[in-house]
Amino acid sequence: MKHLDEYRDSGRARALAAEIARAMTRPWRIMEICGGQTHAILRFGIGELLPPGLELVHGPGCPVCVTPLELIDRAIELAQTSGVVLASFGDMLRVPGSKTDLLAARARGAQVAMVYSPLEAVRLAVQKQDRQIVFFAVGFETTVPGVALAVREARQLGLRNFSILSAHVLVPPALRAILGSPQSRIQGVLAAGHVCTVEGYEDYEPIAAEFGVPVVVTGFEPVDLLQGILLCVRQLEQGRAEVENQYARAVRREGNREAKALVREMFEPVDRKWRGIGVIPSSGLALRPAWREFDAEARFALSTGAVEEPSECISGLVLQGAKKPYECAAFATRCTPERPLGAPMVSSEGACAAYYRYGRHHA
């Protein structure tokens, strides 16, 4: 399969769904980790192809969605600081903080620049030597190497006006926290192919063994996902709990060694609060002391107080696979993409946004 349309072949997809049905002898509950997987499942109607008794639930795989209110508030605070320009990816602009979002803050005069890559933020720092440029670094393992390259280039250029506000998070610690919860009913996991392209899947092996849960790395097209579900169901039916790689055309067990080495040179694990979930040990990344001069939280005196989530928003339960978006009383009424209560309704990878966009307003 070399071309995109082959991964969207309806005949192949239906054949895989029939194989899944033949393989099943009992109900199973599988979590797809990534928001990209969630959107593909809803966009292509994969859930409608699956046999009764096979439930797909949605995990925390949307880095925008899990960025805590406190970090968004600090980003807004930086954007409102005289002489500072906050550079951010576009999908962060409408994510609500405790009082407002970056887009609304920009409308009131805050300095917010939308960029498409961390290196674009470095170029902005070169062009605006009279301003401090802070890049809001959001993402899973996939985006960290690009941020590391940007910081390294800033040092090579001798830039004193570039820094990052790191909101980077790591998938394996979050998966371990979810599976370790007494309320967890997750029996199988579909891991995100793009994350594993960088990090590989070695870190998932001890998790699969510890919790007795099979983990299958998948891509994002219908055939990818259905193949991954089939592999997961076969493991469950056979009583196995291993890591399998459906996305072999892009993912290797060891990942991208060069990218991993660069990240480990410049970043270190830290405890990180996940929006709607809480603090997960060693689930975030911060610059190491040798690179701390580019850490915006070290450069600026920022607010550090804790902020409570809106009580009506159940995004934390959605991100843990405990609830579906339509089970929220505010879904598609008081919470819409135009007026979101929580990040999953506005992020391009958010589960609530996917259910809203593709009309899944009920079970």
C-alpha positions as CSV (number, residue, x, y, z in Angstrom):
1,M,0.0,0.0,0.0
2,K,1.8,3.1,-1.2
3,H,-0.9,5.5,-1.9
4,L,-3.4,7.3,0.5
5,D,-6.5,6.0,-1.3
6,E,-5.5,2.4,-0.6
7,Y,-5.6,3.1,3.1
8,R,-9.2,4.4,2.6
9,D,-10.4,1.5,0.5
10,S,-13.9,0.8,1.6
11,G,-13.8,-2.9,0.5
12,R,-10.7,-3.5,2.5
13,A,-12.1,-1.7,5.5
14,R,-15.3,-3.8,5.5
15,A,-13.3,-7.0,5.2
16,L,-11.2,-6.0,8.2
17,A,-14.4,-5.2,10.2
18,A,-15.7,-8.6,9.3
19,E,-12.5,-10.2,10.5
20,I,-12.8,-8.3,13.8
21,A,-16.4,-9.6,14.2
22,R,-15.2,-13.2,13.6
23,A,-12.4,-12.9,16.1
24,M,-14.6,-11.6,18.9
25,T,-16.3,-14.0,21.4
26,R,-17.0,-11.4,24.1
27,P,-17.3,-7.6,24.6
28,W,-14.1,-5.5,24.7
29,R,-13.3,-1.9,25.5
30,I,-10.3,-0.3,23.6
31,M,-8.9,3.2,24.1
32,E,-7.4,5.1,21.2
33,I,-4.9,7.5,22.7
34,C,-4.6,10.2,20.1
35,G,-7.1,12.9,19.1
36,G,-6.1,12.3,15.5
37,Q,-7.2,8.7,15.8
38,T,-10.5,9.9,17.4
39,H,-11.2,12.3,14.5
40,A,-10.5,9.6,11.9
41,I,-12.8,7.1,13.6
42,L,-15.7,9.6,13.6
43,R,-14.9,11.1,10.2
44,F,-14.9,7.8,8.4
45,G,-17.6,6.1,10.4
46,I,-15.4,3.4,11.7
47,G,-17.5,2.9,14.8
48,E,-20.5,1.9,12.6
49,L,-18.4,-0.9,11.0
50,L,-17.5,-2.5,14.2
51,P,-19.5,-5.4,15.8
52,P,-21.7,-4.8,18.8
53,G,-19.9,-5.2,22.0
54,L,-16.7,-3.6,20.8
55,E,-16.5,-0.1,22.4
56,L,-13.9,2.5,21.5
57,V,-13.2,5.2,24.1
58,H,-11.1,8.3,23.8
59,G,-7.9,9.0,25.6
60,P,-5.8,12.0,26.6
61,G,-4.0,12.3,23.2
62,C,-4.7,15.9,22.5
63,P,-1.8,18.1,23.9
64,V,-3.8,21.3,23.5
65,C,-6.7,19.7,25.5
66,V,-4.5,18.7,28.5
67,T,-2.6,22.0,28.8
68,P,-3.6,23.2,32.2
69,L,-5.4,26.5,32.8
70,E,-2.5,27.8,34.8
71,L,-0.1,27.6,31.8
72,I,-2.6,29.2,29.4
73,D,-3.1,32.0,32.0
74,R,0.7,32.4,32.1
75,A,0.8,32.6,28.3
76,I,-1.8,35.3,28.3
77,E,0.1,37.1,31.1
78,L,3.2,37.1,28.9
79,A,1.3,38.3,25.9
80,Q,0.0,41.2,28.0
81,T,3.5,42.1,29.2
82,S,5.1,45.2,27.7
83,G,7.8,44.4,25.2
84,V,6.8,40.7,24.9
85,V,5.3,38.9,21.9
86,L,3.8,35.5,22.6
87,A,4.2,33.2,19.6
88,S,1.8,30.2,19.4
89,F,0.4,27.6,17.1
90,G,-3.1,28.6,15.9
91,D,-5.0,25.9,17.7
92,M,-4.0,27.3,21.1
93,L,-5.5,30.8,20.4
94,R,-9.1,29.9,21.3
95,V,-8.4,27.4,24.2
96,P,-10.0,29.0,27.3
97,G,-7.9,29.9,30.3
98,S,-9.5,30.7,33.6
99,K,-10.9,34.0,32.4
100,T,-10.2,34.4,28.7
101,D,-8.2,33.0,25.7
102,L,-5.3,34.2,23.7
103,L,-7.4,35.3,20.7
104,A,-9.6,37.5,22.9
105,A,-6.5,38.9,24.7
106,R,-5.0,39.8,21.3
107,A,-8.2,41.6,20.4
108,R,-7.7,43.7,23.5
109,G,-4.2,44.6,22.6
110,A,-2.0,41.7,23.8
111,Q,0.9,40.8,21.5
112,V,0.1,37.4,20.1
113,A,1.7,36.0,16.9
114,M,0.4,32.8,15.2
115,V,3.3,30.7,13.8
116,Y,3.5,27.4,12.1
117,S,6.8,26.2,13.5
118,P,9.2,26.9,16.4
119,L,11.8,28.1,13.9
120,E,9.4,30.7,12.7
121,A,9.4,32.1,16.2
122,V,13.2,32.2,16.1
123,R,13.0,34.2,12.9
124,L,10.6,36.6,14.6
125,A,13.2,37.1,17.3
126,V,15.8,37.9,14.7
127,Q,13.5,40.4,13.1
128,K,12.3,42.1,16.4
129,Q,15.4,42.5,18.4
130,D,13.6,45.1,20.5
131,R,11.0,42.6,21.7
132,Q,11.1,39.4,23.8
133,I,9.7,36.5,21.7
134,V,8.2,33.7,23.8
135,F,7.2,30.5,22.0
136,F,4.3,28.6,23.6
137,A,5.8,25.1,23.2
138,V,2.8,22.7,23.3
139,G,2.8,19.1,22.2
140,F,3.6,15.5,22.8
141,E,7.0,13.8,22.0
142,T,6.3,14.5,18.3
143,T,6.9,18.2,18.4
144,V,9.7,18.4,21.0
145,P,12.6,17.8,18.6
146,G,11.5,20.9,16.5
147,V,11.4,23.0,19.7
148,A,14.9,21.7,20.7
149,L,16.3,22.7,17.3
150,A,14.7,26.1,17.6
151,V,16.3,26.7,21.1
152,R,19.7,25.4,19.8
153,E,19.5,27.8,16.8
154,A,18.6,30.7,19.1
155,R,21.8,30.0,21.1
156,Q,23.9,29.6,17.9
157,L,22.6,33.0,16.7
158,G,23.3,34.6,20.1
159,L,19.7,35.6,20.6
160,R,18.9,37.1,24.0
161,N,15.3,37.8,23.2
162,F,14.0,34.2,22.6
163,S,12.6,31.8,25.1
164,I,9.9,29.1,25.4
165,L,7.0,28.4,27.7
166,S,7.1,24.7,27.8
167,A,3.8,22.8,28.0
168,H,5.3,19.6,26.6
169,V,3.8,16.3,27.9
170,L,4.7,12.6,27.6
171,V,2.2,9.9,26.7
172,P,3.5,6.8,28.6
173,P,3.3,8.3,32.1
174,A,-0.3,9.5,31.4
175,L,-1.2,6.1,30.0
176,R,0.2,4.5,33.1
177,A,-1.8,6.8,35.4
178,I,-5.1,6.1,33.5
179,L,-4.6,2.3,33.5
180,G,-3.6,2.4,37.2
181,S,-6.8,4.2,38.2
182,P,-9.2,2.0,40.2
183,Q,-12.0,3.2,37.9
184,S,-10.2,2.2,34.7
185,R,-12.1,-0.3,32.5
186,I,-9.6,-0.1,29.5
187,Q,-8.8,-3.5,28.2
188,G,-6.7,-2.6,25.1
189,V,-4.9,0.5,23.8
190,L,-4.2,2.0,20.3
191,A,-1.0,4.0,20.6
192,A,-0.4,7.0,18.4
193,G,1.8,6.3,15.4
194,H,3.3,9.8,15.1
195,V,4.4,9.9,18.7
196,C,6.1,6.5,18.3
197,T,7.8,7.6,15.1
198,V,9.9,9.8,17.3
199,E,10.0,7.9,20.6
200,G,9.5,4.3,19.4
201,Y,7.4,1.9,21.5
202,E,9.9,0.4,24.0
203,D,8.4,2.5,26.8
204,Y,5.0,0.8,26.3
205,E,6.3,-2.7,26.7
206,P,6.6,-2.6,30.6
207,I,3.1,-0.9,30.7
208,A,1.5,-3.6,28.7
209,A,3.1,-6.3,30.9
210,E,2.3,-4.5,34.2
211,F,-1.4,-3.9,33.5
212,G,-2.0,-6.9,31.2
213,V,-3.3,-4.6,28.5
214,P,-2.3,-5.1,24.8
215,V,-0.9,-2.0,23.1
216,V,-1.0,-1.6,19.3
217,V,0.7,1.3,17.5
218,T,-1.5,2.5,14.6
219,G,-1.6,5.0,11.9
220,F,-4.5,7.4,11.2
221,E,-6.2,6.1,8.1
222,P,-9.3,3.8,8.2
223,V,-7.3,0.7,7.2
224,D,-4.6,1.5,9.7
225,L,-7.1,1.8,12.5
226,L,-9.1,-1.3,11.6
227,Q,-5.9,-3.4,11.3
228,G,-4.8,-2.1,14.7
229,I,-8.2,-2.9,16.3
230,L,-8.0,-6.4,14.8
231,L,-4.5,-7.0,16.2
232,C,-5.7,-5.7,19.6
233,V,-8.8,-7.9,19.6
234,R,-6.8,-11.0,18.7
235,Q,-4.5,-10.4,21.6
236,L,-7.4,-9.9,24.0
237,E,-9.1,-13.1,22.8
238,Q,-5.8,-15.0,23.2
239,G,-5.0,-13.6,26.6
240,R,-1.9,-11.8,25.4
241,A,-0.7,-8.4,26.5
242,E,2.1,-7.3,24.2
243,V,3.1,-4.3,22.1
244,E,2.5,-4.7,18.4
245,N,3.3,-2.3,15.6
246,Q,0.7,-1.9,12.9
247,Y,2.4,1.3,11.6
248,A,5.6,-0.4,10.6
249,R,5.9,1.8,7.5
250,A,6.8,4.7,9.8
251,V,7.6,3.4,13.3
252,R,10.5,1.4,14.6
253,R,10.8,-0.1,18.1
254,E,13.7,2.3,19.0
255,G,12.2,5.3,17.3
256,N,14.3,8.1,15.9
257,R,17.6,7.8,17.8
258,E,18.9,11.2,16.7
259,A,15.8,13.1,17.6
260,K,15.6,11.3,21.0
261,A,19.3,12.1,21.7
262,L,18.7,15.8,21.0
263,V,15.7,15.9,23.3
264,R,17.4,14.2,26.1
265,E,20.4,16.5,25.8
266,M,18.2,19.6,26.2
267,F,15.1,18.6,28.2
268,E,14.5,16.7,31.4
269,P,11.3,15.1,32.8
270,V,9.2,17.0,35.3
271,D,5.9,16.6,37.1
272,R,3.2,18.1,35.0
273,K,-0.5,19.0,35.7
274,W,-2.8,17.6,33.0
275,R,-6.0,19.6,32.5
276,G,-8.9,17.8,34.0
277,I,-6.7,14.9,35.3
278,G,-4.3,16.4,37.7
279,V,-0.5,16.2,38.3
280,I,1.2,13.2,36.7
281,P,4.8,12.5,37.9
282,S,7.5,12.8,35.3
283,S,4.9,13.5,32.5
284,G,6.2,16.8,31.3
285,L,9.4,18.2,29.8
286,A,11.4,21.3,30.9
287,L,14.7,22.6,29.7
288,R,17.8,21.3,31.5
289,P,19.8,23.8,33.6
290,A,22.4,24.2,30.8
291,W,19.6,25.6,28.6
292,R,17.6,27.3,31.3
293,E,18.4,30.7,29.9
294,F,15.7,30.0,27.2
295,D,13.1,29.1,29.8
296,A,10.4,31.8,29.9
297,E,9.3,30.7,33.4
298,A,12.9,31.4,34.6
299,R,13.2,34.6,32.7
300,F,9.9,36.2,33.7
301,A,8.2,36.5,37.0
302,L,4.9,34.7,36.3
303,S,1.9,33.9,38.3
304,T,2.0,30.5,40.0
305,G,-1.4,30.0,41.7
306,A,-3.6,27.0,41.0
307,V,-6.9,27.5,39.0
308,E,-10.0,25.4,39.2
309,E,-11.7,23.9,36.1
310,P,-15.3,25.0,35.4
311,S,-17.5,22.7,37.4
312,E,-19.9,22.0,34.4
313,C,-17.1,20.8,32.1
314,I,-16.4,17.0,32.2
315,S,-13.4,17.1,29.9
316,G,-11.2,15.4,32.4
317,L,-13.5,12.4,32.3
318,V,-13.6,12.5,28.5
319,L,-9.8,12.6,28.4
320,Q,-9.6,9.5,30.7
321,G,-12.0,7.5,28.6
322,A,-14.6,7.5,31.4
323,K,-17.2,9.5,29.5
324,K,-18.2,10.3,26.0
325,P,-18.7,14.0,24.9
326,Y,-22.5,13.6,24.5
327,E,-22.8,12.5,28.1
328,C,-21.9,16.1,29.1
329,A,-25.1,18.1,29.9
330,A,-23.5,21.2,28.3
331,F,-22.4,19.5,25.1
332,A,-23.6,21.3,21.9
333,T,-25.7,23.6,24.0
334,R,-23.8,25.7,26.5
335,C,-20.5,24.3,25.1
336,T,-19.9,24.8,21.4
337,P,-16.8,25.5,19.3
338,E,-17.8,29.2,19.3
339,R,-18.2,29.3,23.1
340,P,-16.2,26.4,24.5
341,L,-16.2,25.5,28.2
342,G,-13.2,23.2,27.8
343,A,-10.3,22.7,25.5
344,P,-11.6,19.4,23.8
345,M,-14.4,21.4,22.2
346,V,-12.1,23.9,20.5
347,S,-8.9,21.9,19.7
348,S,-8.5,20.5,16.2
349,E,-7.7,17.1,18.0
350,G,-10.3,17.4,20.8
351,A,-12.8,14.6,21.2
352,C,-15.7,17.0,21.9
353,A,-14.9,19.0,18.7
354,A,-14.9,15.7,16.7
355,Y,-18.3,14.6,18.1
356,Y,-19.7,18.1,17.4
357,R,-18.2,18.4,13.9
358,Y,-19.4,14.9,12.8
359,G,-22.8,15.1,14.4
360,R,-22.4,12.5,17.1
361,H,-24.6,14.2,19.6
362,H,-26.0,11.0,21.2
363,A,-25.1,7.3,21.7
